[in-house]
């Protein structure tokens, strides 16, 4: 049962990090190439959808990681310490997301795409820069998690 839990935790967190990486590396750079109006018309609904789905994913991932930390205790050393470190980094990323990225996302999601608000493109550029930081933090947390979950079981 432990291995199934670990695989589920790795899959959920890995897919989330992959999604965030795809947004940073592929989706948003393509949106930046569009004319301003077309960009606004594409960006707003994407912001709405991701604004609905991501909170659930961001909540599920640390819950699974915390469960894995418990399962791999003690958390004072070895795999448990790596996993609890991933939990702390994930929590810090959530706080960063709520305070820095969500307000910008909400403005973009609510904008009138026919007549975007002044400065919306600057908001998008700022969001993209902050999102790159988030991707780096989540990637680091994922690597800590995977090392804690599977680093000692390479011979299994």
C-alpha positions in Angstrom: 0.0 0.0 0.0 2.9 2.4 0.8 4.3 2.1 -2.8 0.8 2.9 -4.3 0.5 6.0 -2.0 4.0 7.1 -3.0 3.3 6.6 -6.7 0.0 8.5 -6.4 1.8 11.4 -4.6 4.6 11.5 -7.2 2.1 11.4 -10.0 -0.2 14.2 -8.7 2.7 16.5 -7.8 4.6 15.7 -10.9 1.7 16.4 -13.2 1.1 19.7 -11.4 4.7 20.8 -11.8 4.5 19.7 -15.4 1.4 21.8 -16.0 3.1 24.8 -14.5 6.2 24.3 -16.6 4.0 24.0 -19.7 2.3 27.3 -18.9 5.7 29.0 -18.5 7.5 27.4 -21.4 4.9 26.9 -24.0 1.5 28.5 -23.5 2.3 32.0 -22.3 5.2 32.5 -24.8 2.8 31.7 -27.6 0.1 34.1 -26.2 2.8 36.8 -26.1 3.1 36.5 -29.8 -0.5 37.3 -30.4 -1.8 40.8 -31.1 -2.9 42.6 -28.0 -6.7 42.1 -28.4 -6.3 38.4 -29.4 -4.0 37.9 -26.5 -6.5 39.4 -24.1 -9.3 37.2 -25.6 -7.2 34.1 -25.0 -5.6 35.0 -21.7 -8.8 35.9 -19.8 -10.6 32.5 -20.2 -7.3 30.6 -19.5 -7.0 32.6 -16.3 -10.5 31.8 -15.3 -10.1 28.0 -15.9 -6.7 27.8 -14.1 -8.0 30.0 -11.3 -10.8 27.4 -10.7 -8.7 24.2 -11.0 -5.4 25.1 -9.6 -6.5 25.7 -6.0 -7.8 22.2 -5.7 -4.6 20.8 -7.1 -2.5 23.0 -4.9 -4.5 21.8 -1.9 -4.3 18.1 -2.8 -0.6 18.0 -3.5 0.6 19.2 0.0 -1.9 17.0 1.7 -0.5 13.9 -0.1 3.1 15.1 0.6 2.3 15.5 4.3 0.9 12.0 4.3 4.1 10.7 2.6 6.2 12.5 5.3 4.2 10.7 8.0 4.6 7.4 6.1 8.4 7.9 5.8 9.0 9.1 9.3 11.1 9.9 11.2 11.2 13.4 9.6 14.3 14.4 11.4 16.6 12.6 8.9 16.7 10.5 5.7 13.8 10.3 3.4 11.4 11.8 5.9 13.5 15.0 6.2 13.6 15.3 2.4 9.8 14.9 2.2 9.0 17.3 5.0 11.4 19.8 3.3 9.4 19.4 0.1 6.2 20.1 2.2 7.7 23.3 3.6 8.8 24.5 0.2 5.4 23.6 -1.3 3.7 25.6 1.5 5.9 28.6 0.9 5.1 28.4 -2.8 1.4 28.4 -2.0 1.8 31.5 0.1 3.8 33.1 -2.7 1.1 32.2 -5.2 -1.7 33.6 -3.1 0.1 36.9 -2.3 1.8 37.6 -5.7 0.2 35.7 -8.5 -3.5 35.3 -7.7 -4.2 39.0 -7.6 -2.8 39.5 -11.0 -4.6 36.4 -12.3 -7.9 37.6 -10.9 -7.5 41.0 -12.6 -6.8 39.3 -16.0 -9.6 36.8 -15.5 -12.2 39.6 -14.9 -11.1 42.0 -17.6 -13.2 43.0 -20.5 -11.4 41.4 -23.4 -12.8 43.9 -25.9 -11.4 46.8 -23.9 -8.6 45.4 -21.6 -7.6 47.7 -18.7 -4.6 49.9 -19.0 -1.4 48.0 -17.9 -2.8 44.5 -18.4 0.1 43.5 -20.6 2.5 44.7 -17.9 0.6 42.6 -15.5 1.0 39.6 -17.8 4.7 40.2 -18.0 5.0 40.5 -14.2 2.9 37.4 -13.8 5.1 35.4 -16.1 8.3 36.5 -14.2 6.8 35.6 -10.9 5.5 32.3 -12.4 9.1 31.4 -13.4 10.0 31.7 -9.7 7.1 29.5 -8.8 8.1 26.9 -11.3 11.6 26.8 -9.9 10.3 26.5 -6.3 7.9 23.7 -7.3 10.5 21.9 -9.3 12.9 21.9 -6.3 10.1 20.7 -4.0 9.3 17.9 -6.5 12.9 16.8 -6.7 13.1 16.7 -2.9 9.9 14.7 -2.7 11.0 12.2 -5.4 14.4 11.7 -3.8 12.7 11.2 -0.4 10.1 8.8 -1.8 12.3 6.7 -4.1 15.9 7.6 -3.5 16.5 4.9 -1.0 14.4 2.3 -2.9 16.4 2.2 -6.1 17.3 -1.5 -5.5 13.7 -2.6 -4.9 
